[in-house]
């Protein structure tokens, strides 16, 4: 990646302060969003449908006018220095939009021209090689598969070598093999110094890739923290025990939030690990006269935290 301006080294990659958007008719999509995305981070922006993620991205990309607040990309205010802000950002949209009669090579060349990249500085074929489309460089875009189009969108966002890239649901609707390939390329981008902002519905994707995560709901940031701290909020833990003998009645276990009989010899026990230790649960089973022959546990994951914070659990 290109060298960073020394005067801007300490600034955030993206900084939002009191960002608001109210659409015609009074719908409030963003309600005072303040957020600082560190430079060099792999940042996850999560939230349910309609939470405001797309509106936020479109404001940064210059496609939607904000109602109030400020937004900066790489230290450039999107109102004061819109050209510099746009040049610092590459956006991979969720929608697969292409001119059907342009080839991938022509698509990237045109995009580079729009950003004022001199012909001698363009890396069109190198980008196509990186996303494994060099063999399709001169095929019409309409002949590409959905996965190929997704990869071309990523290359298109990188033609001007932006220091910040936003990937909006990059693996939506793609198969597992392509998703893993895209994950690998995103990691490669990040390792090269690019700040990556990822929105995704695949929570395991955010958990595996992102070092920091913010969750937006109803136009507000409900949490913004590093991934380990976020996962530490998942207090629920599940233990499944296999008993030596059949039982027909669910025993009362002190400290358990829920005890469910899966079959005559298996109990599913949910407890709050901040309040109770696994040993106490097993001691409760022994006190109830039950002999345990096998134990498996599952820690709560990002999905549990997400549902808890967005109130989506029912």
The 8 nearest C-alpha neighbors of each residue, nearest first, counted from 0:
[[1, 192, 191, 2, 160, 193, 162, 161],
 [2, 0, 3, 160, 162, 161, 192, 4],
 [3, 1, 0, 4, 5, 162, 192, 8],
 [2, 4, 5, 1, 8, 7, 162, 6],
 [5, 3, 7, 6, 8, 2, 1, 73],
 [6, 4, 8, 7, 3, 9, 2, 10],
 [7, 5, 4, 8, 9, 3, 10, 74],
 [8, 6, 5, 10, 4, 9, 74, 3],
 [7, 9, 5, 10, 6, 4, 3, 11],
 [10, 8, 7, 11, 6, 38, 5, 37],
 [11, 9, 7, 8, 74, 12, 73, 38],
 [10, 12, 37, 13, 38, 36, 14, 35],
 [11, 13, 73, 38, 37, 36, 72, 10],
 [14, 12, 72, 36, 11, 71, 35, 73],
 [13, 15, 35, 71, 34, 70, 11, 36],
 [16, 14, 70, 33, 34, 69, 18, 35],
 [15, 17, 33, 69, 18, 68, 32, 70],
 [16, 18, 31, 68, 32, 33, 19, 69],
 [19, 17, 68, 32, 31, 16, 67, 69],
 [20, 18, 29, 67, 30, 31, 66, 68],
 [19, 21, 66, 29, 65, 28, 27, 22],
 [22, 20, 27, 26, 25, 28, 66, 19],
 [21, 23, 26, 25, 24, 27, 20, 28],
 [24, 22, 25, 21, 26, 27, 20, 28],
 [23, 25, 26, 22, 21, 27, 28, 20],
 [24, 26, 23, 22, 21, 27, 28, 20],
 [27, 25, 22, 21, 24, 28, 23, 20],
 [28, 26, 21, 29, 20, 25, 22, 30],
 [27, 29, 218, 51, 20, 21, 26, 30],
 [30, 28, 218, 19, 20, 27, 51, 31],
 [29, 31, 19, 218, 219, 32, 27, 28],
 [30, 32, 17, 18, 19, 29, 33, 219],
 [33, 31, 18, 17, 219, 30, 220, 16],
 [34, 32, 16, 15, 17, 31, 18, 35],
 [33, 35, 15, 14, 32, 36, 16, 13],
 [36, 34, 14, 13, 11, 37, 15, 33],
 [35, 37, 13, 12, 11, 14, 34, 38],
 [38, 36, 11, 12, 40, 39, 35, 13],
 [37, 39, 12, 11, 40, 194, 36, 10],
 [38, 40, 194, 192, 193, 37, 41, 189],
 [41, 39, 194, 38, 37, 42, 195, 210],
 [40, 42, 209, 195, 210, 196, 194, 211],
 [41, 43, 196, 211, 209, 212, 40, 197],
 [42, 44, 212, 197, 209, 196, 198, 205],
 [45, 43, 198, 213, 197, 214, 212, 42],
 [46, 44, 214, 198, 43, 215, 213, 199],
 [45, 47, 215, 214, 50, 216, 48, 44],
 [48, 46, 50, 49, 216, 45, 309, 215],
 [49, 47, 50, 46, 51, 52, 216, 200],
 [48, 50, 51, 47, 217, 52, 28, 216],
 [49, 51, 216, 217, 218, 48, 47, 46],
 [50, 52, 218, 54, 28, 49, 53, 29],
 [53, 51, 55, 54, 50, 56, 46, 215],
 [54, 52, 56, 55, 51, 57, 167, 49],
 [53, 55, 57, 51, 56, 52, 58, 28],
 [54, 56, 52, 58, 53, 57, 51, 59],
 [57, 55, 53, 59, 58, 54, 60, 52],
 [56, 58, 60, 62, 54, 63, 59, 55],
 [57, 59, 63, 61, 55, 60, 56, 62],
 [58, 60, 56, 57, 61, 55, 77, 70],
 [61, 59, 57, 58, 62, 56, 85, 90],
 [60, 62, 58, 59, 63, 57, 64, 85],
 [61, 63, 57, 60, 58, 64, 59, 56],
 [64, 62, 58, 57, 61, 65, 54, 60],
 [65, 63, 58, 66, 62, 61, 20, 57],
 [66, 64, 20, 67, 19, 58, 63, 18],
 [65, 67, 20, 19, 21, 64, 68, 18],
 [68, 66, 19, 65, 18, 20, 69, 17],
 [69, 67, 18, 17, 16, 19, 70, 66],
 [68, 70, 16, 15, 18, 17, 71, 67],
 [71, 69, 15, 14, 76, 77, 16, 72],
 [70, 72, 76, 75, 14, 74, 13, 77],
 [71, 73, 13, 75, 84, 74, 12, 76],
 [74, 72, 12, 75, 13, 87, 71, 11],
 [73, 75, 72, 71, 10, 76, 7, 11],
 [76, 74, 71, 84, 72, 73, 80, 77],
 [75, 77, 71, 79, 78, 80, 70, 74],
 [76, 78, 81, 80, 84, 71, 79, 70],
 [79, 77, 76, 81, 80, 70, 69, 75],
 [78, 80, 76, 77, 81, 75, 82, 84],
 [81, 79, 76, 83, 77, 82, 75, 78],
 [80, 82, 77, 84, 78, 83, 85, 79],
 [83, 81, 85, 84, 80, 86, 77, 87],
 [82, 84, 86, 85, 80, 81, 87, 75],
 [83, 85, 81, 75, 72, 87, 82, 86],
 [86, 84, 82, 88, 87, 83, 81, 60],
 [85, 87, 83, 84, 88, 82, 161, 114],
 [88, 86, 161, 84, 85, 162, 163, 83],
 [89, 87, 163, 161, 85, 86, 164, 90],
 [88, 90, 156, 164, 161, 157, 165, 163],
 [91, 89, 165, 156, 164, 92, 166, 88],
 [90, 92, 166, 153, 152, 156, 167, 165],
 [93, 91, 167, 94, 90, 166, 95, 152],
 [92, 94, 167, 168, 169, 95, 91, 171],
 [93, 95, 92, 96, 91, 149, 167, 168],
 [96, 94, 97, 93, 148, 149, 92, 152],
 [95, 97, 94, 98, 152, 148, 92, 99],
 [98, 96, 99, 95, 140, 101, 141, 106],
 [97, 99, 100, 101, 140, 96, 141, 106],
 [98, 100, 141, 140, 101, 97, 139, 102],
 [101, 99, 98, 139, 140, 102, 141, 97],
 [102, 100, 98, 139, 99, 105, 140, 106],
 [101, 103, 139, 105, 137, 140, 138, 104],
 [104, 102, 106, 136, 105, 140, 107, 137],
 [105, 103, 136, 102, 107, 106, 137, 108],
 [104, 106, 108, 102, 103, 107, 101, 109],
 [107, 105, 103, 109, 104, 108, 101, 102],
 [108, 106, 110, 104, 109, 105, 155, 111],
 [107, 109, 105, 111, 110, 106, 104, 112],
 [110, 108, 112, 106, 107, 111, 105, 113],
 [109, 111, 107, 113, 112, 108, 106, 114],
 [112, 110, 108, 114, 116, 109, 113, 158],
 [111, 113, 115, 109, 114, 110, 116, 108],
 [114, 112, 110, 111, 115, 109, 116, 108],
 [115, 113, 111, 112, 116, 159, 110, 86],
 [114, 116, 112, 113, 117, 111, 159, 110],
 [115, 117, 111, 114, 112, 121, 159, 118],
 [118, 116, 120, 119, 115, 121, 112, 111],
 [117, 119, 121, 120, 116, 112, 111, 108],
 [118, 120, 117, 121, 116, 122, 123, 111],
 [121, 119, 117, 118, 116, 122, 159, 123],
 [120, 122, 118, 119, 123, 116, 117, 111],
 [123, 121, 125, 124, 126, 120, 158, 119],
 [122, 124, 126, 125, 121, 107, 127, 104],
 [123, 125, 127, 126, 122, 128, 133, 104],
 [126, 124, 128, 122, 127, 123, 129, 133],
 [127, 125, 129, 123, 128, 124, 154, 122],
 [126, 128, 133, 132, 124, 130, 125, 129],
 [129, 127, 131, 133, 125, 126, 130, 132],
 [128, 130, 126, 127, 131, 125, 132, 184],
 [129, 131, 127, 128, 132, 150, 126, 154],
 [132, 130, 128, 129, 133, 127, 134, 150],
 [131, 133, 127, 135, 134, 130, 128, 136],
 [132, 134, 127, 128, 136, 135, 131, 124],
 [133, 135, 132, 136, 131, 137, 128, 127],
 [136, 134, 132, 138, 133, 137, 103, 102],
 [137, 135, 104, 133, 103, 134, 138, 132],
 [138, 136, 102, 135, 104, 103, 139, 134],
 [139, 137, 135, 102, 136, 140, 142, 103],
 [138, 140, 102, 141, 100, 101, 142, 99],
 [139, 141, 99, 102, 142, 143, 101, 103],
 [140, 142, 99, 139, 143, 100, 98, 97],
 [141, 143, 140, 139, 144, 138, 99, 135],
 [144, 142, 140, 141, 147, 148, 145, 139],
 [143, 145, 147, 146, 148, 142, 141, 149],
 [144, 146, 148, 147, 149, 143, 173, 95],
 [145, 147, 149, 148, 144, 173, 150, 177],
 [148, 146, 150, 144, 149, 145, 143, 151],
 [149, 147, 151, 145, 150, 146, 143, 152],
 [148, 150, 146, 152, 147, 151, 145, 153],
 [149, 151, 147, 153, 152, 148, 130, 146],
 [150, 152, 148, 154, 153, 149, 155, 147],
 [151, 153, 155, 149, 150, 154, 91, 148],
 [154, 152, 150, 156, 151, 155, 91, 157],
 [153, 155, 151, 157, 156, 152, 126, 150],
 [156, 154, 152, 153, 157, 107, 158, 151],
 [157, 155, 89, 153, 154, 90, 91, 158],
 [156, 158, 160, 154, 155, 159, 89, 161],
 [157, 159, 111, 160, 155, 156, 154, 107],
 [160, 158, 157, 161, 111, 116, 114, 86],
 [159, 161, 157, 158, 162, 0, 1, 87],
 [162, 160, 87, 88, 163, 159, 89, 157],
 [161, 163, 193, 87, 194, 160, 88, 164],
 [164, 162, 194, 88, 161, 193, 195, 87],
 [165, 163, 89, 195, 88, 90, 196, 194],
 [166, 164, 196, 90, 195, 197, 91, 89],
 [167, 165, 91, 197, 169, 196, 168, 90],
 [166, 168, 198, 93, 92, 169, 91, 197],
 [167, 169, 199, 198, 171, 93, 170, 166],
 [170, 168, 167, 166, 171, 93, 149, 91],
 [171, 169, 173, 178, 168, 172, 181, 199],
 [172, 170, 168, 173, 169, 93, 199, 200],
 [171, 173, 170, 174, 145, 146, 169, 168],
 [174, 172, 170, 171, 146, 178, 177, 175],
 [173, 175, 177, 176, 178, 172, 170, 146],
 [174, 176, 178, 177, 179, 173, 180, 170],
 [177, 175, 179, 178, 174, 180, 173, 181],
 [178, 176, 180, 179, 174, 175, 181, 173],
 [177, 179, 175, 181, 180, 176, 170, 182],
 [178, 180, 182, 176, 177, 181, 175, 183],
 [181, 179, 177, 183, 178, 182, 184, 176],
 [182, 180, 184, 178, 183, 179, 185, 177],
 [183, 181, 179, 185, 180, 184, 178, 186],
 [184, 182, 180, 186, 181, 185, 179, 187],
 [183, 185, 187, 181, 186, 182, 188, 180],
 [184, 186, 188, 182, 187, 183, 181, 189],
 [185, 187, 189, 183, 184, 188, 190, 182],
 [188, 186, 184, 190, 185, 189, 183, 191],
 [189, 187, 185, 191, 186, 190, 193, 184],
 [188, 190, 193, 186, 192, 191, 187, 185],
 [189, 191, 187, 192, 188, 186, 193, 185],
 [192, 190, 188, 189, 193, 187, 0, 186],
 [193, 191, 189, 190, 39, 0, 194, 188],
 [194, 192, 189, 162, 188, 163, 191, 39],
 [193, 195, 39, 163, 40, 38, 41, 162],
 [196, 194, 41, 164, 165, 163, 193, 42],
 [197, 195, 165, 42, 43, 41, 166, 164],
 [198, 196, 43, 166, 44, 165, 42, 167],
 [199, 197, 44, 167, 168, 45, 43, 166],
 [198, 200, 168, 201, 197, 45, 167, 202],
 [199, 201, 202, 168, 198, 45, 171, 47],
 [202, 200, 204, 199, 203, 205, 171, 170],
 [201, 203, 204, 205, 200, 302, 206, 301],
 [202, 204, 206, 201, 205, 207, 301, 302],
 [203, 205, 202, 207, 201, 206, 208, 199],
 [206, 204, 202, 208, 209, 207, 203, 43],
 [205, 207, 203, 204, 208, 209, 202, 301],
 [206, 208, 204, 205, 203, 209, 202, 210],
 [209, 207, 205, 206, 204, 210, 41, 186],
 [210, 208, 41, 205, 42, 211, 43, 206],
 [209, 211, 226, 41, 225, 42, 40, 208],
 [212, 210, 225, 226, 42, 209, 224, 43],
 [213, 211, 43, 42, 224, 223, 226, 44],
 [214, 212, 223, 44, 222, 43, 45, 224],
 [213, 215, 45, 46, 222, 221, 220, 44],
 [216, 214, 220, 46, 219, 221, 50, 45],
 [215, 217, 50, 218, 219, 46, 309, 220],
 [218, 216, 50, 219, 51, 215, 28, 49],
 [217, 219, 29, 51, 30, 28, 216, 50],
 [220, 218, 215, 216, 30, 217, 32, 221],
 [219, 221, 215, 222, 214, 32, 216, 213],
 [220, 222, 214, 215, 219, 216, 308, 223],
 [221, 223, 213, 214, 220, 224, 215, 212],
 [224, 222, 213, 212, 214, 220, 221, 225],
 [223, 225, 211, 212, 229, 226, 222, 213],
 [226, 224, 211, 228, 227, 210, 212, 229],
 [225, 227, 211, 229, 210, 228, 212, 230],
 [228, 226, 230, 229, 225, 231, 210, 211],
 [229, 227, 231, 230, 226, 225, 224, 232],
 [230, 228, 226, 231, 227, 232, 224, 225],
 [229, 231, 227, 232, 228, 233, 301, 226],
 [230, 232, 228, 233, 229, 227, 234, 226],
 [233, 231, 230, 229, 234, 304, 228, 235],
 [232, 234, 231, 299, 230, 304, 235, 303],
 [235, 233, 271, 272, 232, 273, 236, 299],
 [234, 236, 271, 299, 233, 270, 272, 269],
 [237, 235, 298, 270, 299, 269, 297, 272],
 [236, 238, 269, 297, 296, 268, 270, 298],
 [237, 239, 296, 268, 295, 267, 240, 297],
 [240, 238, 267, 295, 266, 294, 268, 296],
 [241, 239, 294, 266, 265, 293, 242, 238],
 [240, 242, 265, 293, 264, 292, 291, 294],
 [243, 241, 291, 264, 244, 292, 290, 265],
 [242, 244, 290, 292, 291, 241, 264, 245],
 [243, 245, 242, 264, 246, 290, 289, 263],
 [246, 244, 263, 264, 247, 243, 242, 262],
 [245, 247, 263, 248, 264, 244, 249, 242],
 [246, 248, 263, 249, 245, 260, 262, 264],
 [247, 249, 246, 250, 260, 263, 251, 245],
 [250, 248, 260, 251, 247, 259, 258, 246],
 [251, 249, 248, 252, 287, 258, 284, 246],
 [250, 252, 253, 249, 258, 287, 255, 283],
 [253, 251, 283, 255, 250, 254, 284, 280],
 [252, 254, 255, 283, 251, 280, 279, 256],
 [255, 253, 275, 252, 256, 270, 280, 274],
 [256, 254, 270, 257, 253, 252, 269, 268],
 [257, 255, 270, 269, 254, 258, 271, 268],
 [256, 258, 269, 255, 268, 259, 270, 267],
 [259, 257, 268, 267, 269, 266, 255, 260],
 [258, 260, 267, 266, 261, 268, 257, 249],
 [261, 259, 266, 262, 265, 249, 267, 258],
 [262, 260, 265, 266, 259, 267, 263, 264],
 [261, 263, 265, 264, 260, 266, 245, 246],
 [264, 262, 245, 246, 265, 247, 260, 261],
 [263, 265, 245, 242, 262, 241, 244, 246],
 [266, 264, 241, 262, 261, 240, 263, 260],
 [265, 267, 260, 240, 239, 259, 261, 268],
 [268, 266, 239, 259, 258, 238, 260, 261],
 [269, 267, 258, 238, 237, 257, 239, 266],
 [270, 268, 237, 257, 256, 236, 255, 258],
 [269, 271, 255, 256, 236, 235, 272, 237],
 [272, 270, 235, 273, 274, 234, 275, 236],
 [271, 273, 275, 274, 234, 276, 235, 236],
 [274, 272, 271, 275, 234, 276, 235, 270],
 [273, 275, 272, 271, 276, 254, 270, 234],
 [276, 274, 272, 271, 273, 254, 279, 277],
 [275, 277, 278, 279, 272, 280, 274, 273],
 [278, 276, 280, 279, 281, 275, 272, 238],
 [279, 277, 281, 276, 280, 282, 275, 283],
 [278, 280, 282, 277, 276, 281, 283, 275],
 [281, 279, 283, 277, 278, 282, 284, 276],
 [280, 282, 284, 278, 283, 279, 285, 277],
 [283, 281, 279, 285, 284, 280, 278, 286],
 [284, 282, 286, 280, 281, 285, 252, 279],
 [283, 285, 281, 287, 282, 286, 289, 280],
 [284, 286, 282, 288, 289, 287, 283, 290],
 [287, 285, 283, 288, 284, 282, 289, 281],
 [286, 288, 284, 285, 289, 283, 250, 252],
 [287, 289, 285, 286, 284, 290, 283, 250],
 [288, 290, 285, 284, 287, 291, 242, 286],
 [289, 291, 243, 242, 285, 292, 288, 244],
 [292, 290, 242, 241, 293, 243, 289, 240],
 [291, 293, 242, 241, 243, 290, 294, 240],
 [294, 292, 241, 240, 291, 295, 242, 239],
 [295, 293, 240, 239, 241, 296, 238, 292],
 [296, 294, 239, 238, 240, 293, 297, 237],
 [297, 295, 238, 237, 239, 298, 294, 236],
 [298, 296, 237, 236, 238, 299, 295, 239],
 [297, 299, 236, 300, 237, 296, 235, 233],
 [298, 300, 233, 235, 236, 303, 297, 234],
 [301, 299, 302, 303, 298, 230, 233, 304],
 [300, 302, 304, 303, 230, 305, 202, 206],
 [303, 301, 305, 300, 304, 202, 306, 299],
 [302, 304, 306, 301, 300, 305, 299, 307],
 [305, 303, 307, 301, 302, 306, 233, 308],
 [306, 304, 302, 308, 307, 303, 301, 309],
 [307, 305, 311, 312, 303, 309, 304, 308],
 [306, 308, 304, 310, 305, 309, 303, 312],
 [309, 307, 305, 310, 306, 304, 221, 311],
 [310, 308, 311, 306, 307, 305, 216, 46],
 [311, 309, 307, 312, 308, 306, 313, 305],
 [312, 310, 306, 309, 313, 307, 308, 305],
 [313, 311, 306, 310, 307, 309, 303, 305],
 [312, 311, 310, 306, 307, 309, 303, 308]]
